[in-house]
Amino acid sequence: FSTIAINLVLHLGDFTTKKGMYNFDIFSRLNGRIVLILGNHDMQMLNNLEAYAAQHPHKLQIIKGFNCVFKPQGLSVLIKKINGVKVLFSHYPGVSQDKFARSAAKRSHERTREIFGEQNCDLAIHGHLHSNDGFTHKAREINVSVERIAFKPVRLGDLIMNNNFNVSTLADVIEANEQGRD
């Protein structure tokens, strides 16, 4: 496990495991402040995560919901405009339908997709799928599940370059979105 010198880490969910196991030592091994976007496996340990965040506000911030609405439970979305591109960061894909999602995870995923459209996002950066992402919309989504990023942090710019994300393709997508809004 290695770290890179950065001052902000976006963790896109499933910090804890299916069985509710967690290791807060990982937080101390990551440089900078950590913003945790909740994943479906984090819900079992939400109280523990919130307690840690309350004790270490300089180290951990938890994103719950969108625009202060935490429904469905487990929804966790952050939207930022980066170099003119509106990026949705979430645990779930923002464009593609996840055929594996069930129950609460399915409701959170569906709401994430709705938010992506309602907010006119251009790109979704997500986790959740592990390496089962053959069906995702490659021009508008980047899967950052740990299996896809070699189990270590990656810089946003490197992530885009390593995924062969074509900036001109994104510009075409943005232009098409803007034409569709008229």
N, C-alpha and C positions, 0 to 999 in steps of 0.2 A: 504494500500500500504506500503510495507516494503522494505528496502534495506539491502544489505549485504555488508560487507567491502571488496571491490575489487577496482582495479585501472583501469580496462578497461571493458566497457560494449559494446557488439556487439548487436545492435538492428537490427533485420532482417526485417525491413520494416513495412509499414503502421503505421508510427508514427501519420500521420494525418488520418482523416476519409473519407469516401466516399464523404461527403459533403464539404470536404476541411477544416474541423475544426481541430484545433490543440491547444495544451496547452504547451507552452514552460516551464511552471513551473515544468513539469515532469523532464526536464533535470536537474534542480537544486536539485531534490529529489533523483536522481540516483548518487551513489558514483562514483568517477573516471571520466575518459574520455569516451565519447560515440562515437562509430563508427557506423554511420547509413548506412546500406545497404538499398537502396531505394526500396520501395514497390509500387505497382500500384496506391494506393491512395495518395502517397506522391507527385506524379507528379504535381498535381494541386497547391501545396504549395511549389514547389521547390525553387522559388525565395525567399520566406520568410525563408525557412530552410537555404539556402545559406547565406542570410544576417545575420541570427543568428550565423552561423558557422564563418563568417568573423569577427563578433564582439566578439565571444567567442572561438577562435581557441584552447584554452587549454581545452575546454569542449566538442566540437562537431567537428567531422570530417565526411564528407559525401563521400561515395564511389560511384563514377559515372562510369559506364561502366566496362570494363575489358581491361587491358593493354592500357589504355587511349582511348579506343574506346567506345563511348556512343551510339552505335547503336545495336539493335533498341533502340529508346528512352525508358528509364525506365530500361535498363539493368544495373544491379548492382551486382557484384560478387567479393568475396574476397577468395583467396585460400591460405591456410597455411598448412605447414607440421608440425604435432604435434606427437611427439613420433614415427616418421616413417610413420605416416598415413597422406595421402594427403586429407585434408578436404576442401570442397567447402562450403562456407557460402553464402547464397543467400536468397532472398525473395521466390523464386520459387523452387519447388523440382528439384533436379538434375538428377534423374533417371526416376521417374514415369511420365507418361503423365497426365496432368491436364485436365480432360474432362470439367471442368467448365470455363477455361480461354477463354477470348474473345479478339479480336482486338489487341491493343498494348500489353496487358498483355500476350496474347497468343504468340506473336512474341518474347517477352522477355523471356518467359518460354521456348520456343523452343530453343532459343540461349543459355540459361543457360544449358539445357540438352546437347547441342552440346559441350559447353565448358567443362562440366563434363567429357565427353568422350575424347575430344581432349587433355585435360590436364592429362588424366589418374588418375582421382581422385578416392579415395577409399570410401569416405563417404560424403554425402550431409546433411548439417544441414540447415533447411529452415523454413519459415513461410507460409503465404498465404492461407493455406487450412482451417484454423480455426480447427474445429473438423471433417471435411469431408475428413479424410485421410485413410479410410479403404482400398483404392486401392494402397497405397504407398508401395515401396519396403523396407520392415522393416529391412532387413539385410544391406541396404546401405543408408538409409535415416532416419533422425530424424526430426519430425515436432515440432517446438518450437513456434507455434502460441500461443497467450496468453491463450487461452482456455486449452491448453495442459500443460502449466507451471504455472497454478494457478494465472495468472495475475501479476507475480512478477519475478524479475531476478533469474536466477539459474546458478550455477557454471557449467562450461563445464564438469568436472569430475562427478558431481552429475547428470547432464543431461544424460550422457551416462549410469550411473548405474540405474537411475530411469526408463529408457526406456528398462531396461533389455537387453541392447545392449551387446551382447556377444563378447568379445574381440577375442576369438578363432575363431568365425564366421568371424569377420573382417579379421583376419589373413588369413583364408582360401580364402576370397574374394581377398585380396591383392595378394596372391600366384597365384590364378587363373588369375588375371589380368596380372601379370608378365609373366606367361606362354603364355598367349595370345599375348603378345608384341613380343615374340621371333620369 
